[in-house]
Amino acid sequence: MMANRIGRLELLFWYGASVLGAGIMLVIVATLTGTTVGPYPHPLPQALIFIAASILALKAVLSRLHDIGWPGWALILMFVPFVNVLALLLLQIVPGQKRANAYGEPTVFLQRLRKVGSSQVPDAVIGEVAALAVSLSEQTLSFETGKFVLHGNSG
């Protein structure tokens, strides 16, 4: 869950997560429906994925605006061409307010995970992630006749 205030690094995280998540979901939906991801008009499932990713990114911008002390109506800037790019750059450059403001206390990125600490991550989890990475590195993904196909490498 995203806080009411987020810092610069967390804005990048949520933007990246929305783009990456949308990309993965678009590939899955396009593969399952036999369509391609291309220019407009998009089929309904793909359009819903774009809308969900846009909402997530806009919520991140809203929380970042709150972090620098700006009201939510400034989110309108994200809908103005060229101004939206400048506004996003501004949100990455301007530091958040150090003290509590009308939108709450300043947050620390991944605060919950920092409390847990990396020393408490079980070795089994690390082993499973490593095994998955090795398994995926032995596979290749190709795009053939409008569909993604997973091939095993014959070494």
C-alpha positions in Angstrom: 0.0 0.0 0.0 1.3 3.4 -1.0 1.6 6.0 1.7 0.1 9.5 1.5 3.6 10.9 1.2 6.4 9.2 -0.8 10.0 10.3 -1.6 11.8 10.6 -4.8 13.1 7.0 -4.8 9.7 5.5 -4.1 8.2 7.6 -7.0 10.7 5.9 -9.3 9.8 2.5 -7.8 6.1 2.9 -8.3 6.5 4.2 -11.8 8.8 1.3 -12.7 6.5 -1.2 -11.0 3.5 0.2 -13.0 5.3 0.1 -16.3 6.9 -3.4 -15.7 3.7 -4.8 -14.3 1.6 -3.5 -17.2 4.2 -4.9 -19.7 4.1 -8.3 -18.2 0.3 -8.3 -18.0 0.0 -7.1 -21.6 2.2 -9.9 -22.9 0.2 -12.5 -20.9 -3.2 -11.1 -22.1 -2.0 -10.8 -25.7 -0.7 -14.3 -25.6 -4.0 -15.7 -24.1 -6.2 -13.8 -26.5 -4.1 -14.2 -29.6 -3.9 -10.5 -30.2 -0.9 -8.2 -30.5 0.1 -5.2 -28.4 0.1 -2.4 -30.9 -1.2 1.1 -31.6 -4.8 2.1 -30.9 -7.5 0.9 -30.6 -6.6 -1.6 -27.9 -8.8 -4.6 -27.1 -10.7 -4.2 -23.8 -8.4 -6.3 -21.6 -5.4 -4.4 -22.8 -7.1 -1.1 -22.3 -8.0 -2.1 -18.7 -4.3 -2.9 -18.0 -3.3 0.6 -19.4 -5.9 2.2 -17.2 -4.8 0.3 -14.0 -1.1 1.2 -14.7 -2.0 4.9 -15.2 -4.0 5.0 -12.0 -1.0 3.5 -10.0 1.4 6.0 -11.6 -1.0 8.9 -10.9 -1.4 7.9 -7.3 2.4 7.8 -6.9 2.6 11.4 -8.4 -0.2 12.5 -6.0 1.7 11.1 -3.0 4.9 12.8 -4.2 3.1 16.1 -4.6 1.9 15.8 -1.0 5.5 15.1 0.1 6.7 18.4 -1.2 3.6 20.2 0.3 1.6 20.8 -2.9 -2.2 20.1 -3.1 -3.7 17.3 -5.1 -5.1 19.6 -7.8 -1.5 20.0 -9.1 -2.0 16.5 -10.5 -3.7 18.2 -13.4 -0.2 19.1 -14.6 0.3 15.4 -15.6 -2.4 15.7 -18.2 -0.8 18.7 -20.1 1.6 17.6 -22.8 5.3 18.6 -22.2 4.4 20.1 -18.9 3.9 16.6 -17.5 7.5 15.8 -18.3 8.7 18.9 -16.6 6.5 18.2 -13.6 7.9 14.7 -13.3 11.4 16.0 -13.5 10.6 18.6 -10.8 9.2 15.8 -8.6 12.5 14.0 -8.9 14.6 17.0 -8.2 12.8 18.8 -5.3 13.3 17.2 -2.0 10.3 16.4 0.3 9.6 18.4 3.4 11.6 17.1 6.4 8.8 17.7 8.9 5.2 16.7 9.1 2.9 18.7 6.8 -0.8 18.7 6.2 -0.5 15.3 4.5 1.2 13.4 7.3 4.7 12.4 8.5 7.6 11.9 6.0 8.1 8.3 5.1 11.2 6.2 4.7 11.2 4.1 1.5 10.8 0.4 2.3 10.6 1.1 6.0 8.9 -2.1 6.8 11.5 -4.2 5.1 14.3 -2.3 6.7 12.9 -3.3 10.1 13.1 -7.0 9.2 16.7 -6.8 8.0 18.4 -8.9 5.5 19.9 -11.2 8.1 16.4 -12.6 8.8 15.7 -13.7 5.3 15.8 -17.5 5.3 18.4 -19.3 3.3 15.7 -21.4 1.7 14.1 -18.3 0.1 17.5 -17.2 -1.3 18.1 -20.7 -2.6 14.7 -20.8 -4.3 15.3 -17.5 -6.0 18.7 -18.6 -7.2 17.3 -21.9 -8.6 14.5 -20.0 -10.4 17.1 -17.6 -11.9 19.2 -20.5 -13.1 16.1 -22.2 -14.6 15.1 -19.1 -16.4 18.6 -18.5 -17.8 18.4 -21.9 -19.5 15.2 -20.8 -21.4 14.8 -18.4 -24.3 11.7 -16.5 -25.2 10.9 -15.8 -28.8 8.1 -14.1 -30.7 6.9 -16.4 -33.5 3.8 -15.9 -35.6 2.3 -13.3 -33.3 2.8 -15.3 -30.1 5.5 -15.6 -27.4 7.1 -19.1 -27.3 9.4 -20.4 -24.5 12.2 -22.7 -25.7 14.6 -24.7 -23.6 18.2 -24.3 -24.6 19.8 -27.6 -25.9 23.2 -27.2 -24.4 
